[in-house]
Amino acid sequence: MAVTLTGDLLARYPRFSLYNSPYPAHDDGCAIDLYPDEGAPSPVAGEVVETHTVRAPTKPYSPDHDHLIVIQVDAEATPGFDPAAEGDVLARIMHVDPGVDAGDEVAPGDSLGTMVRAGFFAPWVGNHLHVGFRTPDQNLLRASGSLPLTVDVPVEPLAWDGTGTVVETGETYALLDSPSHPSPGAGFAGIAADSGGVLDGGLRHYDGGGLLSGEDGEVSLLGTPVGEADGRTVSWRDIEIRANGEQVTGLSLFLAQDDGFGAKVICPGHSFSVGESLSVAIRQTDDPIILG
């Protein structure tokens, strides 16, 4: 059994990622992170089955707990959701302090509660709903085990030469103005691999990533082989990322339809400033930065 999400569901969210996470639930893209404009809008219709408070990794910048909301999906009332088989499917949603209780009915777009930034988040990650799908006979509390997940939505590959101007900074990242989305609001786009397809994931600070609409085999970016694709999943090679000659943690890769899209350089403790021009390069190394 597998689940397919189409543009009718994904269009409510400016951004999504299947692979930009170090946690087992995202292995092979079996879960999706949905980044809302605001609030915590439900991706599905259905009945809330249960809610839980769960332990989260201890981080100095976040609480040590998170929350889980389980919804029995009403497929007919959820545009863009196809379970591809008969039978009940449960949506498993995290990072929301529930404003709903067991027995409540929700529709797509209804608020599920208040977003939570727990210890599962790296400090550079924006607020999002972590969503996976399971059958009623599966363990709902275990992190791994979600059903295979397919995203059936066009994604436009954006060529990038590794350069850009810093338009936003945080303590752990610098966002560039390039590549820009050619038609904000008209569909999803992402940074193109040299070898075709669109990249997704944390390069190379997480163990692996994804390649949407690409082909099996060697995957390269900025002229350097960065991994091998097997289906949609990419195993990263040992590489390092440099920005203006300085080694940085990596690149955060995702799919977006908003006008704020651009390459996101992950660089805790950086000294880059808004308006500064950056040139990003990739090269092979025997000592890559790997966070998970």
Salt bridges, closest charged atoms under 4 A:
ASP33 OD1 - HIS26 NE2 3.26
ASP33 OD2 - HIS128 NE2 3.57
ASP33 OD1 - HIS130 ND1 3.43
GLU50 OE2 - HIS52 NE2 2.47
ASP64 OD1 - HIS65 ND1 3.54
ASP66 OD2 - HIS95 ND1 2.62
ASP97 OD1 - HIS67 NE2 3.73
GLU218 OE1 - ARG237 NH2 2.97
GLU228 OE2 - ARG237 NE 2.51
ASP238 OD1 - ARG204 NH2 3.27
GLU240 OE2 - ARG242 NE 2.85
GLU240 OE2 - ARG283 NE 2.30
ASP258 OD1 - ARG15 NE 2.82
